[in-house]
Amino acid sequence: MPEIAPKAIYSREEVRRLLAVTERQLRGWERHSLIRRSETFGFSDLIALRALIKLRQNKIPPARIKTALTAVRQRLRDIDDPLKELKVFSDGKRIRVEVNGQHMEPVSGQLLFNFDRGELSRLLSFPARQKSDSRSRRESAERWFQQGLECEQRNAGEDAIKAYENAVRMDPGSAGAWLNLGTIFFNGRQFAKAESSYKRALEADPDYALAHFNIANLYDERGDHRRAMVHYQHAVRLNPGYADAHYNLALLYQSGGQVMEAVRHWKLYLKLDPGSSWGAIARRELEKLRKSTLVQGARRAKNTGTDTILD
């Protein structure tokens, strides 16, 4: 099953499918100036969109998000796009921002932990040099990440590895760079390195559905179906519209004799991707399961007088 890897440019259709977000929702965020209006998106835009999705799931109104982001920009002058450059999340109905490893209420600027007077003064001041250095490292990491993508497009695998390694050296929290490193190692069948990289991606972002999907592929390839199942399930919990994960779950359940679960995921896959060649395979597998169940039902009916039919 082909996997969806991070790349330089995504179409609106790809973004909607990857993140299970509607066109209406994208337009709503554009109207509130939470994201730029565009027909294409970069990888960093997906990071911002995923933050917005999580805030929306916690029922945070767009107007409140906009107010918080405006306050962050006013307080932290070197931050242009908080959704991409900082961790923005909700604590119940309240928006929080992680700054220098500490949580801050964006409108008041209040730090949400207790510190001694000297530490509190240091954190509230946000020294310009520290901010500049931090931003410089993030920007450097992003440049190396983009260079890695370009190298992959030229099939320059070794150069891509070096670029991604530089990216994570500059920013160890660069989940996308860790994930791409893992995928290069996976394709080269360097499974130990791939697993390590995927785990680092998940440490950087535990809710990264693609990282769960990719490490599940790795475990599946190695015959560790139990761990593969766990991560595929995690991927579809994070992104119920993740068609590829539903497809692979259906295969795993089917091979393990869990027919009803296999049927459920085949049907979910077909709702998401009915027209592709993979959809044709899904329909074929569903038909095999239906016929198999009918045969088994007929045998049971002969022996017990009951009947079982799989819809």
Residue pairs with C-beta under 8 A, 6 or more apart in sequence:
1 217
1 244
1 247
1 248
1 251
1 278
2 244
3 183
3 210
3 213
3 214
3 217
3 244
4 14
4 18
4 210
4 244
5 179
5 180
5 183
5 210
6 43
6 46
6 149
6 176
6 179
6 180
6 210
7 43
7 149
8 42
8 43
8 146
8 149
8 150
8 153
9 40
9 41
9 42
10 18
10 40
10 41
10 42
10 43
10 45
10 46
11 39
11 40
11 41
12 23
12 26
12 39
12 40
12 41
15 21
15 26
15 41
15 45
15 46
15 49
16 22
16 23
16 26
17 241
17 243
17 272
18 46
18 210
18 239
19 46
19 49
19 50
19 53
19 239
19 241
20 239
20 240
20 241
20 242
21 49
21 53
25 56
26 35
28 62
29 35
29 49
29 52
29 62
30 36
30 37
32 62
32 63
32 65
32 66
33 66
34 48
34 52
34 62
34 65
34 66
34 69
34 83
35 45
35 48
35 49
35 52
35 83
36 45
38 45
41 49
43 145
43 149
43 176
44 84
44 142
45 84
47 83
47 84
47 176
48 81
48 83
48 84
50 207
51 83
51 87
51 88
51 89
52 65
52 83
54 89
54 90
54 207
55 65
55 88
55 89
55 90
55 95
58 90
58 92
58 93
59 93
60 90
60 93
60 95
64 95
65 95
67 107
68 88
68 95
68 97
68 106
68 107
69 82
69 83
69 88
69 106
71 106
71 107
71 109
72 79
72 82
72 86
72 88
72 97
72 106
73 79
73 80
73 82
75 106
75 109
75 126
76 82
76 86
76 99
76 126
76 131
78 128
78 131
78 132
78 135
79 85
79 86
79 135
82 88
82 97
85 135
85 138
86 97
86 98
86 99
87 97
87 98
88 95
88 96
88 97
88 98
89 95
89 96
89 97
89 98
90 96
91 103
94 105
95 105
95 106
96 103
96 104
96 105
96 106
96 112
97 103
97 104
97 106
98 104
99 123
99 126
100 123
100 126
100 130
100 134
102 111
102 112
102 113
102 123
103 111
103 112
103 113
104 110
104 111
104 112
105 112
109 124
111 120
111 123
111 124
115 123
137 170
137 171
138 170
138 171
140 170
140 171
141 166
141 167
141 168
141 170
141 171
141 174
141 177
142 167
144 163
144 164
144 166
144 167
144 170
144 177
145 163
145 164
145 167
145 174
145 176
145 177
145 180
147 163
148 160
148 161
148 163
148 164
148 167
148 177
148 180
149 160
149 180
151 157
151 159
151 160
151 163
152 160
152 180
152 184
157 184
157 188
160 180
160 184
161 181
161 184
164 177
164 178
164 180
164 181
164 184
165 181
167 174
167 177
168 174
168 177
168 178
168 181
168 200
171 177
172 200
172 204
173 204
173 205
174 204
175 201
175 202
175 204
175 205
175 208
175 211
176 201
178 197
178 198
178 200
178 201
178 204
178 211
179 197
179 198
179 201
179 208
179 210
179 211
179 214
181 193
181 197
182 193
182 194
182 195
182 196
182 197
182 198
182 201
182 211
182 214
182 215
182 218
183 194
183 214
185 191
185 193
185 194
185 197
186 194
186 214
186 217
186 218
186 221
191 218
191 221
191 222
194 218
195 215
195 218
198 211
198 214
198 215
198 218
199 215
201 208
201 211
202 208
202 211
202 212
202 215
205 211
207 238
208 238
209 234
209 235
209 238
209 239
209 242
209 245
210 235
212 231
212 232
212 234
212 235
212 238
212 245
213 231
213 232
213 235
213 242
213 244
213 245
213 248
215 231
216 227
216 228
216 229
216 230
216 231
216 232
216 235
216 245
216 248
217 228
217 248
219 225
219 227
219 228
219 231
220 228
220 248
220 252
225 252
225 255
225 256
228 248
228 252
229 249
229 252
232 245
232 248
232 249
232 252
233 249
235 242
235 245
236 242
236 245
236 246
236 249
239 245
241 272
243 269
243 272
243 273
246 265
246 266
246 268
246 269
246 272
247 265
247 269
247 273
247 278
247 282
249 261
249 265
250 262
250 263
250 265
250 266
250 269
250 282
250 285
251 262
251 285
253 259
253 261
253 262
253 265
254 262
254 285
254 289
259 289
259 292
259 293
259 310
262 285
262 289
263 286
263 289
263 310
266 282
266 285
266 286
266 289
267 286
269 278
269 279
269 282
270 279
270 282
270 283
270 286
273 279
273 282
289 310
290 310
293 308
293 309
293 310
294 309
294 310
296 308
297 307
297 308
297 309
297 310
298 307
300 306
300 307
300 308
301 307
301 308
